[in-house]
C-alpha cells in the first residue's frame, strides 16, 4: 500500500507577514482541518491537538503541541504521514527543511513507537501525492461556463488524465493535459472546461499507468464544485 501527502489549500484568517506568523497560521489550519471521507483522504493529526508555540532555528521549525496529541497513539503509516503533514505544512518558505516537535513544552524522542523524533524530521518531497488539484477549492461556487482547474503533478511524461462529470456521474468531458515538467520533477498543470449549466460538477485528475498493471494502482484525486448562474 502506498501512502501520500495530498496538499489541501485552505482559507485562513488574516495573519502577519513574519515567517513565524505564516507558519503559525498554516499549522493551525492543519490542526483544525476536517477531511470528508468522500474525498478518499484522511488526516493523521489527533483530534483536538493545538499549537502552543512556533520557534525557528535556521532551517528547522520547532512546534510545541498539546491537547489531543498527549497520550495519543497511531500506526506506523499514521506516524509517518503525521510527521510529513507537519513538515510540509510548516514549510511555507523554501528555507525551511525540517520540523521538530515538542509536547507540552518538552522535547520528545518517540511518539507512537515507529519513528525517531530525537532529531528534526526532514521534508520528504517524494511523499507528496503524484497529482493534486489546487484550485478551485472544494465546495467553491463557480460561474456557469468556462472554469480552469489547476494543480501540481509528478507524473510519467508529464501526462495528467482528467475527467469532468456532472452530479449524475455522466461524463461531460475527458482527456489529458501536460504538466510543465514530468517526473521526477514536480510541475504545474491546468485544464479549462465548460460547465454547461448550474449544478455540481466533479473533476478527477490522475496519473497514467506506464507499468501496464505491474506496479501500484495509478493515483487520482477529485474536486467537486458548484456551478451557479
C-alpha positions in Angstrom: 0.0 0.0 0.0 1.3 3.4 -0.9 0.6 6.5 1.3 0.9 10.0 0.0 0.6 13.5 1.5 -2.0 15.4 -0.5 -1.7 19.2 -0.3 -5.0 20.7 0.7 -5.3 24.5 0.1 -7.5 26.2 2.7 -8.5 29.7 3.6 -7.0 31.0 6.8 -7.7 34.2 8.8 -5.5 37.2 8.2 -2.0 36.7 9.6 1.2 38.7 9.9 3.9 38.8 7.3 6.6 37.4 9.5 7.8 33.8 8.8 6.7 32.8 12.3 3.2 34.2 11.8 2.9 32.4 8.4 4.0 29.1 9.9 1.6 29.5 12.8 -1.4 30.2 10.5 -0.5 27.2 8.3 -0.1 24.7 11.2 -3.2 25.9 13.0 -5.1 25.4 9.7 -3.7 21.8 9.5 -4.7 21.0 13.1 -8.2 22.3 12.5 -8.6 20.6 9.2 -11.5 18.2 8.7 -11.5 15.8 5.8 -14.5 14.4 4.0 -14.4 10.6 3.5 -15.9 11.2 0.1 -12.6 12.7 -1.0 -10.8 9.4 -0.1 -8.5 11.3 2.2 -7.7 11.1 5.9 -5.6 13.1 8.3 -3.3 11.6 10.9 -3.5 14.6 13.2 -5.0 13.5 16.6 -8.3 15.3 17.2 -8.2 18.4 19.4 -4.4 18.9 19.0 -3.5 22.5 19.5 -0.4 24.6 18.8 1.3 26.3 21.8 4.3 27.9 20.2 6.4 28.1 17.0 10.2 28.7 17.1 12.6 28.9 14.1 16.3 28.0 14.3 17.9 28.3 10.9 16.2 25.8 8.6 14.4 23.9 11.4 10.9 24.8 12.7 10.1 23.6 16.2 6.4 23.1 17.0 5.1 22.8 20.6 1.9 20.8 20.5 -0.6 20.0 23.2 -4.2 18.8 23.6 -5.3 15.7 21.8 -1.8 14.6 20.9 -1.0 14.0 24.6 -1.4 10.2 25.1 -2.4 9.6 21.5 -1.4 6.5 19.5 -1.2 5.5 15.9 0.1 3.0 13.4 3.4 3.3 11.6 1.7 4.7 8.5 -0.2 7.2 10.6 3.0 8.3 12.3 4.9 8.7 9.0 2.1 10.7 7.4 1.6 12.8 10.5 5.3 13.7 10.6 5.3 14.7 6.9 2.0 16.6 7.3 3.7 18.7 9.9 6.9 19.1 7.9 5.2 20.1 4.6 2.8 22.4 6.3 5.5 24.2 8.2 7.5 24.7 5.0 5.8 27.9 4.0 9.2 29.1 2.8 11.9 27.3 0.8 14.4 28.0 3.7 12.5 25.5 5.9 14.0 22.0 5.6 12.8 20.1 8.7 10.4 20.2 11.7 11.0 19.3 15.3 8.2 18.6 17.8 7.7 19.2 21.5 4.7 18.1 23.5 3.6 20.2 26.4 6.9 22.1 26.2 9.1 19.0 26.4 11.2 17.6 23.6 10.3 14.0 22.5 12.3 11.1 21.2 9.4 9.0 20.2 5.6 9.5 19.7 3.8 6.3 18.6 6.7 4.0 18.7 7.6 3.9 15.0 9.8 6.9 14.3 12.8 8.5 15.9 11.8 12.1 16.9 15.0 12.9 18.7 16.2 14.7 15.5 14.2 17.0 13.3 12.0 15.3 10.6 13.2 16.4 7.2 10.7 17.4 4.5 10.4 14.5 2.1 9.4 15.7 -1.4 8.7 12.2 -2.7 5.8 11.6 -0.2 3.6 14.2 -2.0 0.8 12.7 -3.9 1.5 12.4 -7.7 -1.3 14.7 -8.7 -3.1 17.5 -6.8 -5.8 19.9 -7.6 -5.1 23.3 -6.0 -7.9 25.5 -7.4 -10.8 25.9 -7.2 -11.1 24.9 -3.6 -13.5 22.1 -2.6 -17.1 23.4 -2.4 -16.3 26.6 -4.2 -19.1 28.2 -6.3 -18.0 29.0 -9.9 -19.9 30.6 -12.7 -21.6 28.5 -15.4 -19.3 28.4 -18.5 -15.6 28.2 -18.6 -13.7 27.3 -15.5 -10.0 26.5 -15.1 -8.8 23.7 -12.7 -5.2 24.0 -11.7 -2.8 21.7 -9.8 0.6 20.1 -9.4 1.9 16.8 -10.6 4.9 14.4 -10.6 3.9 12.0 -13.3 5.3 10.0 -16.2 5.9 12.0 -19.3 4.1 14.9 -17.6 0.7 13.4 -18.5 -2.3 14.2 -16.3 -5.5 12.3 -17.1 -8.6 14.5 -16.5 -12.4 13.8 -16.4 -15.3 16.1 -15.7 -18.6 14.5 -14.6 -22.0 16.1 -13.6 -24.0 15.3 -10.4 -25.4 12.1 -12.1 -22.0 10.8 -12.9 -22.3 11.5 -16.6 -19.0 12.3 -18.3 -19.1 15.9 -19.6 -15.6 16.0 -20.9 -12.4 13.9 -20.5 -8.9 13.8 -21.9 -5.4 14.7 -20.7 -3.3 17.7 -20.1 0.5 18.1 -20.0 2.2 19.4 -16.8 5.0 21.9 -17.1 7.6 19.2 -16.3 7.5 15.4 -16.0 8.6 13.1 -13.2 10.8 13.0 -11.2 10.4 16.8 -11.1 7.1 18.4 -9.9 5.3 20.6 -12.4 2.0 22.5 -12.6 -1.0 21.8 -14.8 -4.3 23.4 -15.8 -7.4 22.4 -17.6 -10.1 24.8 -18.9 -13.5 23.2 -19.4 -17.1 24.5 -19.9 -19.7 23.8 -17.2 -22.9 23.6 -19.3 -25.4 24.6 -16.6 -26.0 25.1 -12.8 -25.3 22.2 -10.5 -22.5 20.1 -9.0 -19.5 19.0 -11.1 -16.6 16.8 -10.2 -13.1 16.8 -11.8 -10.9 13.7 -11.4 -7.2 14.2 -12.2 -4.8 11.3 -12.1 -1.7 9.7 -13.5 -1.4 7.1 -16.3 -0.1 3.6 -15.7 3.1 3.1 -17.6 3.6 -0.2 -15.8 0.6 -1.8 -17.5 -0.7 -3.0 -14.2 2.6 -4.4 -12.9 3.0 -1.6 -10.3 0.8 0.1 -7.7 -2.7 1.3 -8.9 -2.4 4.7 -10.6 -3.2 7.6 -8.2 -6.1 10.0 -8.8 -7.7 12.8 -6.9 -11.0 14.7 -7.2 -12.6 18.1 -6.6 -16.3 19.0 -6.6 -17.6 22.5 -7.2 -21.0 24.1 -7.7 -21.8 26.0 -10.9 -24.2 28.9 -10.4 -25.7 31.5 -12.7 
